[in-house]
Each structure stands twice: as structure tokens, then as C-alpha cells.
């Protein structure tokens, strides 16, 4: 039995990859701040376990997306994870994002526009 393309398409799968990677990063950051008595690099903290689960799920979604999209398009689109992670770090974690980092955000957006034309 072969997997069929979901109704929302390959780019929908890439969106899932981006969200899972970004949320995974936020969860790992939260898990890393747990008390130091947590087992081996905070691996037992629930946010860490959930973050690892996000990354594992992301790999599965990415493999499925690659069945439906050219690699150069998929990889360029996945770069939006840097933008989403930056925005989540600012909003969820309250991290201060410097103006030059926001400029980098804009450059990624511009580069993505050029790559996907």
C-alpha cells in the first residue's frame, strides 16, 4: 500500500515540520531549565521528552513531504523554522531579540521568496 498525498499537500507537511521543529526547540529550552537533579542533561523532564517527540515526529513528516516535493523546495521552505523559533523565543520565553536578529529574520523571508519563485 502506498502513501497518498494528504489533501493539504506537500507544503502542508512542511508546515507541520516547521511547527514541530520550532515547538521542539522551545520545549528543549524549557526542559533545560529544570532542576539539576534531573537525570542526565534533564532528559527526564517532561518538556525535554516532549521536545524530543516533536523532533522525531518532524522527521517522519519531512520524509513524507520529500515524497511529494523536490528537495530544494522542501529544504528552502523548512528554513522558515528559524523565523518561527525566533518569534516563539520572543513571545513564549520572553527573550529579547536584537534589531540585527530581526534583520536576519527579514533576510530569511526575502531569501525564501527568491528561492520559491
N, C-alpha and C positions, 0 to 999 in steps of 0.2 A: 504494500500500500504506500503510495507516495503522498507526501505532504502537499497540500494545495495552498495557494496564496490566500491569506486572510482577506476579507473584504476591504480592510483599510490599507492594504498594500505593503510593499517593502519599506516605504518610508514610515509607515505606522510602526513597524517593527523597530526601525532605527530610533524613533521617538521613545519607544519603551526602553531601548538600550541606554539612551542618553539619561532618561529619568532614573533608571536603576543605578547607573554608574554614579550619578550626582548624589542621589539619596544614600547610596552605599558609602561614599566619601564622608558625608555628614555624619552618618551613624558611626563610622570608624573614629572620627574625631571625637564624638561624644563618648564612645566607649573607651578611648584612650585616657579620658579624664577621670575614670572610675578609680576607687581607692586602690592603692598599690598592693594590697593583699590579694588582688585578683590573680588567678593562675596565668602564668607565662604571657607576659605582654598584654594583659587584660583580655585574653581570648575567651574567658568565661563570662564576661559582661554581656548582657543581652544586646546592647546596641552593636557590639562588635560582631556577635553571631549573626544578627540581622543584616549588618553591613556585608559580611561575607556571603550571606544568602543572596543579597541584591546583586553582588558581582557574579556569582555563579549563575543566577537566572539571566543576567545580562549576556553572558557568554552564549547561552542557549539561544536567546533571542537574536543575537548577532549572527550566529551560524545560520539560523533560519532566514534572516534578512539577506545574507550573502547568496542564498539560493535564488533570490529574486532581483538582486541589484548588482550592477558592476562594482567591483571592489573599490575603484577610485571614487565612485559616487557615495558608496556607503561610508568609506573612511573619512571623506571630506565632511559628510553630514554629522558623523559622530563627534567631530571637533566641537560641536555646539555644547558638549558636556562641560567644557571649560567655562563657557559662558553661564550655564545654569548653575554649576558649582560655585562660581564667584557670586552670583546673585543669592544663592541659598546661604552661603557663608555670611553674607551681609545681613540677610533678613532673619534667618533662623538662629545663627550663632552670634549675631551682633558684632561681627568682625568689621573693623574699619578698612575700607577699600580705598587705596590711594588713587588720586586722579590718573596717574600713568597706568594703573591697572585697568581703570575704566577705558582708557585709550586702547589698551590691548584688547579689551572686550570688543570695542568698535572695529578694530583692525581684523579680528577673527570674523566678525559679522561681514565685513567687506570682502575678505578673502573667500568666505563661504559663498557669497553672492557670485563672485567671479568664477569660482570652481564649478558651480552648479548651473551656469548659463549654457 
